[in-house]
Amino acid sequence: MGIGLVDPILPALTDQLHATPTQAELLFTSYLVVTAVAMLVTGWVSSRIGAKKTLVAGLVLIVVFAAAAAASGSIGGIVGFRAGWGLGNALFIATSLAVIVGSASGGFGGAIVLYETALGIGIATGPLLGGLLGSISWRGPFFGVSVLMLVALVATVAFVEKTPPPAERSRLSEPLTALRHRSLRTTSLVGLLYNWGFFTLLGYAPFLMNLSAIRLGLVFFGWGLLVALFAVFGAIWLKDRFGTARTLYGSLVGVAVILAVIGTFSGSVPTVIVAVIASGAFVGLNNTLVTTAVMSISPVPRSVASATYGFVRFIGGGLAPLAAGLLAAGISVHVPFWIGAVVVLAGVALLTTVHRDLENADATADGEAAEEAVTEIPADPEEAILAEDALRHESGRS
């Protein structure tokens, strides 16, 4: 919710704090670049103090720095406090995914869907709440994030089971050395290229719509609903029918087309609104499937893979809004979106180099699912025979 809460007030910040769109885009850059770099130390910290304490530390930082941003009186102050906010974000994001994967009863696939469901709900409701609070004051969404993260902090302290540090401590170099593995390096770079396009849209599209905070909140609420629906339901349905690789090709091309449409018709407010809302479907698919791909084909522990992937992709997400602001001011508002479309298409080309790895990961996942189904022996002997045949079939495919 914290991402979406701030988005509807970007134009208001430029007006009320006498800032340029490029300066406002630094809110994304400072936040995401610090998040990216901090991802490199999350495993090191978690392995020394435990996952729960890492989550708590991250939430405390977000509560403090979001409140400080709300109390600030300048765009520079907000940008600086967003950097501290990004440090807390990194500690929380990387560790929460590892905790959910480790504790969910539905296995790895179920954990990813659960994680993306939570993200989808937050992404959908955040802009609406941000628009409501932003219509009162630009400070409202920042205070809103602080209060929400305080609720999350209390819930984490009260309900997340204590997690002692693991027996083996992580090394600071692990996330970077993991990039030696081709499959992880390639999918992480695909994530960077996709996030470049995604955060170009998320960061600069609000300046094209000329809407009030509440109306911007409603636009991104519609966008977020599609993100949630396609992340939870569409991604699984399409993956089962076409596989991870082919579904990702289609969804990435969809994002590129949306960016090209916005870049070409950036002067048409209705076109930009419809394109932004429609992009939610492709964003939802990508959010689930790229995360699943990184985790499933990575040859390193999932906690390390999560940190490595987060580091690489958030670099793209952090630099894209700043580049969009500079390009729009220096050349034209069309250019950032056209470049974003080309960058995302480059991600499609790069993804084809790990096509076979993704297909093998899908086959392995299908085999594991079939094996789990046979673990519970059916009461009916005929059902048991059918289950054994299914397992042999899946094993043969693998």
VEXNU-396483 format. One record per residue (C-alpha): residue number from 0; residue in three letters; x, y, z. Coordinates in Angstrom, 3 decimals. Layout:
# VEXNU-396483
{pt NUM; 'ALA'; {X; Y; Z}}
...
This chain:
# VEXNU-396483
{pt 0; 'MET'; {0.000; 0.000; 0.000}}
{pt 1; 'GLY'; {2.928; 2.316; 0.646}}
{pt 2; 'ILE'; {3.864; 2.419; -3.052}}
{pt 3; 'GLY'; {0.379; 3.393; -4.178}}
{pt 4; 'LEU'; {-0.380; 5.825; -1.362}}
{pt 5; 'VAL'; {2.198; 8.317; -2.595}}
{pt 6; 'ASP'; {1.521; 8.090; -6.344}}
{pt 7; 'PRO'; {-1.683; 10.246; -6.477}}
{pt 8; 'ILE'; {0.026; 13.225; -4.812}}
{pt 9; 'LEU'; {2.996; 13.564; -7.186}}
{pt 10; 'PRO'; {1.437; 16.461; -9.167}}
{pt 11; 'ALA'; {0.303; 18.100; -5.911}}
{pt 12; 'LEU'; {3.851; 17.954; -4.559}}
{pt 13; 'THR'; {5.181; 19.836; -7.570}}
{pt 14; 'ASP'; {2.545; 22.545; -7.168}}
{pt 15; 'GLN'; {2.583; 23.014; -3.407}}
{pt 16; 'LEU'; {6.326; 22.606; -2.846}}
{pt 17; 'HIS'; {7.304; 24.467; -6.018}}
{pt 18; 'ALA'; {9.210; 21.471; -7.366}}
{pt 19; 'THR'; {9.746; 20.256; -10.922}}
{pt 20; 'PRO'; {8.458; 16.823; -12.037}}
{pt 21; 'THR'; {12.081; 15.667; -12.177}}
{pt 22; 'GLN'; {12.568; 16.600; -8.512}}
{pt 23; 'ALA'; {9.360; 14.787; -7.612}}
{pt 24; 'GLU'; {10.612; 11.691; -9.446}}
{pt 25; 'LEU'; {13.551; 11.611; -7.027}}
{pt 26; 'LEU'; {11.080; 10.291; -4.448}}
{pt 27; 'PHE'; {11.107; 7.042; -6.405}}
{pt 28; 'THR'; {14.825; 7.124; -7.166}}
{pt 29; 'SER'; {16.104; 7.670; -3.620}}
{pt 30; 'TYR'; {13.656; 5.096; -2.274}}
{pt 31; 'LEU'; {14.287; 2.355; -4.822}}
{pt 32; 'VAL'; {18.045; 2.766; -5.293}}
{pt 33; 'VAL'; {18.604; 2.585; -1.521}}
{pt 34; 'THR'; {16.245; -0.404; -1.429}}
{pt 35; 'ALA'; {18.323; -2.069; -4.161}}
{pt 36; 'VAL'; {21.676; -1.550; -2.455}}
{pt 37; 'ALA'; {20.276; -2.531; 0.945}}
{pt 38; 'MET'; {19.052; -5.811; -0.546}}
{pt 39; 'LEU'; {22.692; -6.896; -0.569}}
{pt 40; 'VAL'; {22.857; -6.869; 3.244}}
{pt 41; 'THR'; {19.405; -8.217; 4.164}}
{pt 42; 'GLY'; {20.565; -11.846; 4.245}}
{pt 43; 'TRP'; {23.646; -10.926; 6.273}}
{pt 44; 'VAL'; {21.487; -9.097; 8.837}}
{pt 45; 'SER'; {18.774; -11.765; 8.967}}
{pt 46; 'SER'; {21.291; -14.568; 9.485}}
{pt 47; 'ARG'; {22.649; -12.778; 12.571}}
{pt 48; 'ILE'; {19.526; -11.523; 14.328}}
{pt 49; 'GLY'; {16.824; -13.783; 12.872}}
{pt 50; 'ALA'; {14.023; -13.136; 10.394}}
{pt 51; 'LYS'; {11.491; -11.739; 12.862}}
{pt 52; 'LYS'; {13.863; -9.136; 14.288}}
{pt 53; 'THR'; {14.827; -8.154; 10.746}}
{pt 54; 'LEU'; {11.160; -7.630; 9.849}}
{pt 55; 'VAL'; {10.642; -5.560; 12.988}}
{pt 56; 'ALA'; {13.726; -3.427; 12.277}}
{pt 57; 'GLY'; {12.556; -2.760; 8.732}}
{pt 58; 'LEU'; {9.068; -1.760; 9.857}}
{pt 59; 'VAL'; {10.415; 0.560; 12.573}}
{pt 60; 'LEU'; {12.532; 2.374; 9.963}}
{pt 61; 'ILE'; {9.547; 2.778; 7.628}}
{pt 62; 'VAL'; {7.321; 4.118; 10.434}}
{pt 63; 'VAL'; {9.934; 6.672; 11.486}}
{pt 64; 'PHE'; {11.001; 7.878; 8.028}}
{pt 65; 'ALA'; {7.462; 8.008; 6.581}}
{pt 66; 'ALA'; {6.395; 10.196; 9.511}}
{pt 67; 'ALA'; {9.525; 12.347; 9.039}}
{pt 68; 'ALA'; {8.677; 12.782; 5.328}}
{pt 69; 'ALA'; {5.165; 13.899; 6.299}}
{pt 70; 'ALA'; {6.586; 16.472; 8.705}}
{pt 71; 'SER'; {9.140; 17.782; 6.179}}
{pt 72; 'GLY'; {8.612; 21.109; 4.482}}
{pt 73; 'SER'; {10.721; 20.695; 1.344}}
{pt 74; 'ILE'; {11.038; 18.305; -1.572}}
{pt 75; 'GLY'; {14.698; 17.728; -0.659}}
{pt 76; 'GLY'; {13.760; 16.680; 2.851}}
{pt 77; 'ILE'; {11.150; 14.228; 1.563}}
{pt 78; 'VAL'; {13.640; 12.749; -0.917}}
{pt 79; 'GLY'; {16.176; 12.258; 1.896}}
{pt 80; 'PHE'; {13.678; 10.653; 4.250}}
{pt 81; 'ARG'; {12.489; 8.383; 1.435}}
{pt 82; 'ALA'; {16.038; 7.003; 1.300}}
{pt 83; 'GLY'; {15.801; 5.898; 4.941}}
{pt 84; 'TRP'; {12.368; 4.535; 4.150}}
{pt 85; 'GLY'; {13.962; 2.480; 1.356}}
{pt 86; 'LEU'; {16.396; 0.873; 3.812}}
{pt 87; 'GLY'; {13.487; -0.307; 5.944}}
{pt 88; 'ASN'; {11.676; -1.442; 2.816}}
{pt 89; 'ALA'; {14.592; -3.678; 1.800}}
{pt 90; 'LEU'; {14.827; -5.325; 5.221}}
{pt 91; 'PHE'; {11.104; -6.016; 5.187}}
{pt 92; 'ILE'; {10.537; -7.095; 1.561}}
{pt 93; 'ALA'; {13.352; -9.627; 1.210}}
{pt 94; 'THR'; {12.767; -11.154; 4.634}}
{pt 95; 'SER'; {8.965; -11.285; 4.407}}
{pt 96; 'LEU'; {9.074; -13.319; 1.200}}
{pt 97; 'ALA'; {11.487; -15.801; 2.789}}
{pt 98; 'VAL'; {9.278; -16.067; 5.907}}
{pt 99; 'ILE'; {6.120; -16.616; 3.854}}
{pt 100; 'VAL'; {7.777; -19.268; 1.671}}
{pt 101; 'GLY'; {9.086; -21.019; 4.789}}
{pt 102; 'SER'; {5.821; -21.035; 6.732}}
{pt 103; 'ALA'; {3.033; -21.339; 4.128}}
{pt 104; 'SER'; {1.249; -24.688; 4.158}}
{pt 105; 'GLY'; {0.550; -24.641; 0.419}}
{pt 106; 'GLY'; {4.152; -25.193; -0.687}}
{pt 107; 'PHE'; {6.358; -22.880; -2.738}}
{pt 108; 'GLY'; {3.801; -22.145; -5.457}}
{pt 109; 'GLY'; {1.102; -21.412; -2.910}}
{pt 110; 'ALA'; {3.452; -19.121; -0.996}}
{pt 111; 'ILE'; {4.214; -17.036; -4.087}}
{pt 112; 'VAL'; {0.490; -16.700; -4.854}}
{pt 113; 'LEU'; {-0.176; -15.698; -1.234}}
{pt 114; 'TYR'; {2.624; -13.123; -1.387}}
{pt 115; 'GLU'; {1.412; -11.672; -4.693}}
{pt 116; 'THR'; {-2.194; -11.643; -3.414}}
{pt 117; 'ALA'; {-1.137; -9.466; -0.499}}
{pt 118; 'LEU'; {0.843; -7.206; -2.839}}
{pt 119; 'GLY'; {-2.089; -6.985; -5.231}}
{pt 120; 'ILE'; {-4.563; -5.979; -2.531}}
{pt 121; 'GLY'; {-2.137; -3.363; -1.243}}
{pt 122; 'ILE'; {-1.385; -2.004; -4.697}}
{pt 123; 'ALA'; {-5.121; -1.753; -5.438}}
{pt 124; 'THR'; {-6.237; -0.088; -2.205}}
{pt 125; 'GLY'; {-3.163; 2.092; -1.626}}
{pt 126; 'PRO'; {-3.857; 4.653; -4.385}}
{pt 127; 'LEU'; {-7.493; 5.016; -3.341}}
{pt 128; 'LEU'; {-6.545; 5.743; 0.252}}
{pt 129; 'GLY'; {-3.685; 7.938; -0.967}}
{pt 130; 'GLY'; {-6.081; 9.933; -3.122}}
{pt 131; 'LEU'; {-8.494; 10.426; -0.209}}
{pt 132; 'LEU'; {-5.729; 11.541; 2.158}}
{pt 133; 'GLY'; {-4.009; 13.559; -0.557}}
{pt 134; 'SER'; {-7.169; 15.532; -1.243}}
{pt 135; 'ILE'; {-6.858; 16.854; 2.338}}
{pt 136; 'SER'; {-3.096; 17.497; 2.287}}
{pt 137; 'TRP'; {-0.014; 16.186; 0.518}}
{pt 138; 'ARG'; {1.229; 15.175; 3.973}}
{pt 139; 'GLY'; {-1.710; 12.816; 4.472}}
{pt 140; 'PRO'; {-0.436; 9.833; 2.447}}
{pt 141; 'PHE'; {2.953; 9.930; 4.209}}
{pt 142; 'PHE'; {1.284; 9.911; 7.622}}
{pt 143; 'GLY'; {-1.003; 7.177; 6.273}}
{pt 144; 'VAL'; {1.963; 4.963; 5.407}}
{pt 145; 'SER'; {3.448; 5.532; 8.854}}
{pt 146; 'VAL'; {0.200; 4.483; 10.566}}
{pt 147; 'LEU'; {-0.247; 1.421; 8.326}}
{pt 148; 'MET'; {3.321; 0.283; 8.954}}
{pt 149; 'LEU'; {2.771; 0.770; 12.681}}
{pt 150; 'VAL'; {-0.175; -1.624; 12.423}}
{pt 151; 'ALA'; {2.053; -4.054; 10.525}}
{pt 152; 'LEU'; {4.744; -3.677; 13.191}}
{pt 153; 'VAL'; {2.331; -4.518; 16.018}}
{pt 154; 'ALA'; {0.952; -7.478; 14.038}}
{pt 155; 'THR'; {4.445; -8.810; 13.332}}
{pt 156; 'VAL'; {5.510; -8.551; 16.983}}
{pt 157; 'ALA'; {2.292; -10.193; 18.156}}
{pt 158; 'PHE'; {1.685; -12.943; 15.601}}
{pt 159; 'VAL'; {4.886; -13.904; 13.754}}
{pt 160; 'GLU'; {6.624; -16.736; 15.535}}
{pt 161; 'LYS'; {10.090; -16.098; 16.922}}
{pt 162; 'THR'; {12.781; -17.096; 14.449}}
{pt 163; 'PRO'; {16.276; -17.672; 15.848}}
{pt 164; 'PRO'; {19.280; -16.941; 13.602}}
{pt 165; 'PRO'; {20.186; -19.874; 11.323}}
{pt 166; 'ALA'; {23.112; -22.098; 12.216}}
{pt 167; 'GLU'; {25.082; -20.893; 9.188}}
{pt 168; 'ARG'; {25.562; -17.158; 8.757}}
{pt 169; 'SER'; {25.311; -15.534; 5.337}}
{pt 170; 'ARG'; {28.240; -13.691; 3.819}}
{pt 171; 'LEU'; {27.903; -10.154; 2.497}}
{pt 172; 'SER'; {29.225; -11.268; -0.883}}
{pt 173; 'GLU'; {26.599; -13.964; -1.495}}
{pt 174; 'PRO'; {24.010; -11.893; -3.434}}
{pt 175; 'LEU'; {26.674; -10.567; -5.800}}
{pt 176; 'THR'; {28.496; -13.868; -6.290}}
{pt 177; 'ALA'; {25.111; -15.455; -7.073}}
{pt 178; 'LEU'; {25.093; -13.384; -10.273}}
{pt 179; 'ARG'; {27.744; -15.764; -11.631}}
{pt 180; 'HIS'; {24.909; -18.204; -12.309}}
{pt 181; 'ARG'; {23.591; -17.544; -15.805}}
{pt 182; 'SER'; {19.930; -18.354; -15.155}}
{pt 183; 'LEU'; {19.670; -16.109; -12.084}}
{pt 184; 'ARG'; {21.658; -13.309; -13.736}}
{pt 185; 'THR'; {19.514; -13.414; -16.863}}
{pt 186; 'THR'; {16.123; -13.456; -15.148}}
{pt 187; 'SER'; {17.257; -10.699; -12.770}}
{pt 188; 'LEU'; {18.260; -8.545; -15.756}}
{pt 189; 'VAL'; {14.865; -9.242; -17.315}}
{pt 190; 'GLY'; {13.381; -7.972; -14.047}}
{pt 191; 'LEU'; {15.509; -4.810; -14.312}}
{pt 192; 'LEU'; {14.357; -4.119; -17.885}}
{pt 193; 'TYR'; {10.705; -4.775; -16.995}}
{pt 194; 'ASN'; {10.914; -2.561; -13.913}}
{pt 195; 'TRP'; {12.382; 0.230; -16.037}}
{pt 196; 'GLY'; {9.203; 0.252; -18.096}}
{pt 197; 'PHE'; {6.917; -0.321; -15.113}}
{pt 198; 'PHE'; {8.286; 2.534; -13.015}}
{pt 199; 'THR'; {8.389; 4.858; -16.028}}
{pt 200; 'LEU'; {4.635; 4.349; -16.229}}
{pt 201; 'LEU'; {4.019; 4.450; -12.479}}
{pt 202; 'GLY'; {6.242; 7.459; -11.867}}
{pt 203; 'TYR'; {5.542; 9.751; -14.812}}
{pt 204; 'ALA'; {2.067; 8.872; -16.119}}
{pt 205; 'PRO'; {0.362; 10.856; -13.278}}
{pt 206; 'PHE'; {1.811; 14.074; -14.729}}
{pt 207; 'LEU'; {0.088; 13.407; -18.072}}
{pt 208; 'MET'; {-3.438; 12.997; -16.703}}
{pt 209; 'ASN'; {-3.965; 16.437; -15.114}}
{pt 210; 'LEU'; {-6.244; 14.984; -12.429}}
{pt 211; 'SER'; {-6.848; 15.787; -8.787}}
{pt 212; 'ALA'; {-5.395; 13.528; -6.105}}
{pt 213; 'ILE'; {-8.697; 11.702; -5.537}}
{pt 214; 'ARG'; {-9.253; 11.125; -9.259}}
{pt 215; 'LEU'; {-5.700; 9.890; -9.691}}
{pt 216; 'GLY'; {-6.355; 7.580; -6.758}}
{pt 217; 'LEU'; {-9.417; 6.169; -8.525}}
{pt 218; 'VAL'; {-7.462; 5.604; -11.759}}
{pt 219; 'PHE'; {-4.730; 3.708; -9.937}}
{pt 220; 'PHE'; {-7.351; 1.852; -7.886}}
{pt 221; 'GLY'; {-8.722; 0.442; -11.152}}
{pt 222; 'TRP'; {-5.170; -0.325; -12.252}}
{pt 223; 'GLY'; {-4.451; -2.053; -8.939}}
{pt 224; 'LEU'; {-7.582; -4.213; -9.141}}
{pt 225; 'LEU'; {-6.342; -5.639; -12.436}}
{pt 226; 'VAL'; {-2.871; -6.130; -10.935}}
{pt 227; 'ALA'; {-4.402; -8.157; -8.092}}
{pt 228; 'LEU'; {-6.745; -10.232; -10.260}}
{pt 229; 'PHE'; {-4.144; -11.170; -12.858}}
{pt 230; 'ALA'; {-1.377; -11.744; -10.287}}
{pt 231; 'VAL'; {-3.513; -14.224; -8.359}}
{pt 232; 'PHE'; {-5.788; -15.841; -10.945}}
{pt 233; 'GLY'; {-4.623; -14.932; -14.435}}
{pt 234; 'ALA'; {-0.973; -15.840; -13.900}}
{pt 235; 'ILE'; {-1.725; -19.354; -12.651}}
{pt 236; 'TRP'; {-4.346; -20.044; -15.337}}
{pt 237; 'LEU'; {-2.126; -18.894; -18.189}}
{pt 238; 'LYS'; {0.987; -20.564; -16.798}}
{pt 239; 'ASP'; {-0.794; -23.920; -16.596}}
{pt 240; 'ARG'; {-1.882; -23.630; -20.233}}
{pt 241; 'PHE'; {1.061; -21.987; -21.950}}
{pt 242; 'GLY'; {3.976; -22.300; -19.523}}
{pt 243; 'THR'; {5.924; -19.593; -17.713}}
{pt 244; 'ALA'; {8.090; -18.563; -20.657}}
{pt 245; 'ARG'; {5.335; -18.084; -23.246}}
{pt 246; 'THR'; {3.072; -16.294; -20.779}}
{pt 247; 'LEU'; {5.896; -13.921; -19.871}}
{pt 248; 'TYR'; {6.620; -13.203; -23.548}}
{pt 249; 'GLY'; {3.010; -12.144; -24.007}}
{pt 250; 'SER'; {2.765; -10.071; -20.833}}
{pt 251; 'LEU'; {6.056; -8.255; -21.437}}
{pt 252; 'VAL'; {5.046; -7.425; -25.004}}
{pt 253; 'GLY'; {1.753; -6.163; -23.565}}
{pt 254; 'VAL'; {3.601; -3.762; -21.244}}
{pt 255; 'ALA'; {5.722; -2.551; -24.167}}
{pt 256; 'VAL'; {2.623; -1.893; -26.291}}
{pt 257; 'ILE'; {0.975; 0.039; -23.436}}
{pt 258; 'LEU'; {4.091; 2.201; -23.026}}
{pt 259; 'ALA'; {4.225; 2.864; -26.765}}
{pt 260; 'VAL'; {0.544; 3.872; -26.766}}
{pt 261; 'ILE'; {1.061; 6.287; -23.853}}
{pt 262; 'GLY'; {4.151; 7.738; -25.527}}
{pt 263; 'THR'; {2.352; 8.244; -28.842}}
{pt 264; 'PHE'; {-0.892; 9.650; -27.402}}
{pt 265; 'SER'; {0.473; 11.351; -24.287}}
{pt 266; 'GLY'; {-1.611; 14.454; -25.075}}
{pt 267; 'SER'; {-4.883; 12.510; -24.884}}
{pt 268; 'VAL'; {-5.922; 12.228; -21.237}}
{pt 269; 'PRO'; {-8.634; 9.552; -21.847}}
{pt 270; 'THR'; {-6.151; 7.399; -23.787}}
{pt 271; 'VAL'; {-3.538; 7.658; -21.039}}
{pt 272; 'ILE'; {-6.125; 6.790; -18.358}}
{pt 273; 'VAL'; {-7.383; 3.716; -20.240}}
{pt 274; 'ALA'; {-3.827; 2.590; -21.028}}
{pt 275; 'VAL'; {-2.685; 2.955; -17.410}}
{pt 276; 'ILE'; {-5.655; 0.958; -16.093}}
{pt 277; 'ALA'; {-5.236; -1.747; -18.777}}
{pt 278; 'SER'; {-1.536; -2.091; -17.962}}
{pt 279; 'GLY'; {-2.524; -3.530; -14.583}}
{pt 280; 'ALA'; {-3.349; -6.869; -16.217}}
{pt 281; 'PHE'; {0.140; -7.258; -17.680}}
{pt 282; 'VAL'; {1.830; -5.920; -14.535}}
{pt 283; 'GLY'; {-0.021; -8.512; -12.426}}
{pt 284; 'LEU'; {1.112; -11.345; -14.687}}
{pt 285; 'ASN'; {4.709; -10.150; -14.686}}
{pt 286; 'ASN'; {4.889; -9.593; -10.929}}
{pt 287; 'THR'; {3.896; -13.188; -10.201}}
{pt 288; 'LEU'; {5.662; -14.979; -13.028}}
{pt 289; 'VAL'; {9.007; -13.167; -12.949}}
{pt 290; 'THR'; {9.254; -13.759; -9.174}}
{pt 291; 'THR'; {8.317; -17.413; -9.656}}
{pt 292; 'ALA'; {10.829; -17.774; -12.499}}
{pt 293; 'VAL'; {13.681; -16.297; -10.475}}
{pt 294; 'MET'; {12.964; -18.536; -7.498}}
{pt 295; 'SER'; {12.364; -21.722; -9.491}}
{pt 296; 'ILE'; {15.394; -21.692; -11.811}}
{pt 297; 'SER'; {17.864; -20.226; -9.345}}
{pt 298; 'PRO'; {20.697; -22.583; -8.286}}
{pt 299; 'VAL'; {21.214; -20.729; -4.958}}
{pt 300; 'PRO'; {19.097; -20.642; -1.770}}
{pt 301; 'ARG'; {15.848; -18.744; -2.240}}
{pt 302; 'SER'; {16.740; -16.102; 0.342}}
{pt 303; 'VAL'; {19.918; -15.302; -1.617}}
{pt 304; 'ALA'; {18.032; -15.379; -4.924}}
{pt 305; 'SER'; {15.447; -12.952; -3.525}}
{pt 306; 'ALA'; {18.145; -10.506; -2.412}}
{pt 307; 'THR'; {20.012; -10.756; -5.726}}
{pt 308; 'TYR'; {16.871; -10.286; -7.786}}
{pt 309; 'GLY'; {15.719; -7.393; -5.610}}
{pt 310; 'PHE'; {19.085; -5.641; -5.959}}
{pt 311; 'VAL'; {19.126; -5.867; -9.748}}
{pt 312; 'ARG'; {15.481; -5.073; -10.476}}
{pt 313; 'PHE'; {15.195; -2.132; -8.084}}
{pt 314; 'ILE'; {18.193; -0.489; -9.749}}
{pt 315; 'GLY'; {16.098; -0.330; -12.918}}
{pt 316; 'GLY'; {13.027; 0.785; -11.008}}
{pt 317; 'GLY'; {14.950; 3.544; -9.232}}
{pt 318; 'LEU'; {16.702; 5.036; -12.248}}
{pt 319; 'ALA'; {13.729; 4.932; -14.643}}
{pt 320; 'PRO'; {11.572; 7.698; -13.044}}
{pt 321; 'LEU'; {14.554; 10.066; -12.819}}
{pt 322; 'ALA'; {15.455; 9.369; -16.444}}
{pt 323; 'ALA'; {11.804; 9.911; -17.422}}
{pt 324; 'GLY'; {11.760; 13.321; -15.744}}
{pt 325; 'LEU'; {15.012; 14.409; -17.376}}
{pt 326; 'LEU'; {14.021; 13.155; -20.841}}
{pt 327; 'ALA'; {10.558; 14.723; -20.646}}
{pt 328; 'ALA'; {11.992; 18.084; -19.560}}
{pt 329; 'GLY'; {14.909; 18.044; -21.987}}
{pt 330; 'ILE'; {13.354; 16.493; -25.097}}
{pt 331; 'SER'; {9.670; 15.535; -24.993}}
{pt 332; 'VAL'; {7.132; 13.751; -22.782}}
{pt 333; 'HIS'; {6.807; 11.115; -25.515}}
{pt 334; 'VAL'; {10.419; 9.942; -25.300}}
{pt 335; 'PRO'; {10.486; 8.279; -21.819}}
{pt 336; 'PHE'; {7.607; 5.980; -22.748}}
{pt 337; 'TRP'; {9.014; 5.066; -26.146}}
{pt 338; 'ILE'; {12.348; 4.241; -24.536}}
{pt 339; 'GLY'; {10.523; 2.250; -21.866}}
{pt 340; 'ALA'; {8.788; 0.204; -24.574}}
{pt 341; 'VAL'; {12.099; -0.595; -26.282}}
{pt 342; 'VAL'; {13.733; -1.528; -22.965}}
{pt 343; 'VAL'; {10.915; -3.943; -22.088}}
{pt 344; 'LEU'; {11.126; -5.552; -25.537}}
{pt 345; 'ALA'; {14.851; -6.039; -24.897}}
{pt 346; 'GLY'; {13.766; -7.960; -21.795}}
{pt 347; 'VAL'; {11.692; -10.278; -24.012}}
{pt 348; 'ALA'; {14.704; -10.971; -26.212}}
{pt 349; 'LEU'; {16.864; -11.667; -23.158}}
{pt 350; 'LEU'; {14.244; -13.987; -21.675}}
{pt 351; 'THR'; {14.390; -16.248; -24.725}}
{pt 352; 'THR'; {17.941; -17.242; -23.722}}
{pt 353; 'VAL'; {16.603; -19.068; -20.633}}
{pt 354; 'HIS'; {13.524; -20.530; -22.330}}
{pt 355; 'ARG'; {14.632; -24.122; -21.774}}
{pt 356; 'ASP'; {15.493; -23.456; -18.122}}
{pt 357; 'LEU'; {11.988; -22.106; -17.545}}
{pt 358; 'GLU'; {10.391; -25.103; -19.247}}
{pt 359; 'ASN'; {12.480; -27.493; -17.134}}
{pt 360; 'ALA'; {11.437; -25.617; -13.980}}
{pt 361; 'ASP'; {7.769; -25.907; -15.004}}
{pt 362; 'ALA'; {8.166; -29.655; -15.582}}
{pt 363; 'THR'; {9.874; -30.091; -12.217}}
{pt 364; 'ALA'; {7.099; -28.167; -10.467}}
{pt 365; 'ASP'; {4.462; -30.321; -12.167}}
{pt 366; 'GLY'; {6.291; -33.471; -11.065}}
{pt 367; 'GLU'; {6.536; -32.273; -7.466}}
{pt 368; 'ALA'; {2.834; -31.409; -7.444}}
{pt 369; 'ALA'; {1.941; -34.869; -8.726}}
{pt 370; 'GLU'; {4.191; -36.491; -6.125}}
{pt 371; 'GLU'; {2.534; -34.514; -3.341}}
{pt 372; 'ALA'; {-0.874; -35.626; -4.607}}
{pt 373; 'VAL'; {0.163; -39.312; -4.392}}
{pt 374; 'THR'; {1.605; -38.872; -0.887}}
{pt 375; 'GLU'; {-1.922; -39.015; 0.508}}
{pt 376; 'ILE'; {-3.057; -42.464; -0.663}}
{pt 377; 'PRO'; {-6.691; -42.407; -1.825}}
{pt 378; 'ALA'; {-9.134; -44.678; -0.069}}
{pt 379; 'ASP'; {-10.367; -46.047; -3.394}}
{pt 380; 'PRO'; {-7.820; -48.509; -4.936}}
{pt 381; 'GLU'; {-8.773; -47.410; -8.455}}
{pt 382; 'GLU'; {-7.998; -43.794; -7.522}}
{pt 383; 'ALA'; {-4.615; -44.904; -6.153}}
{pt 384; 'ILE'; {-3.771; -46.614; -9.448}}
{pt 385; 'LEU'; {-4.759; -43.521; -11.433}}
{pt 386; 'ALA'; {-2.643; -41.358; -9.140}}
{pt 387; 'GLU'; {0.387; -43.616; -9.629}}
{pt 388; 'ASP'; {-0.062; -43.465; -13.407}}
{pt 389; 'ALA'; {-0.210; -39.673; -13.230}}
{pt 390; 'LEU'; {3.010; -39.575; -11.217}}
{pt 391; 'ARG'; {4.796; -41.819; -13.732}}
{pt 392; 'HIS'; {3.583; -39.590; -16.569}}
{pt 393; 'GLU'; {4.851; -36.424; -14.853}}
{pt 394; 'SER'; {8.173; -38.086; -13.984}}
{pt 395; 'GLY'; {8.605; -39.050; -17.609}}
{pt 396; 'ARG'; {8.008; -35.461; -18.708}}
{pt 397; 'SER'; {10.608; -34.237; -16.212}}
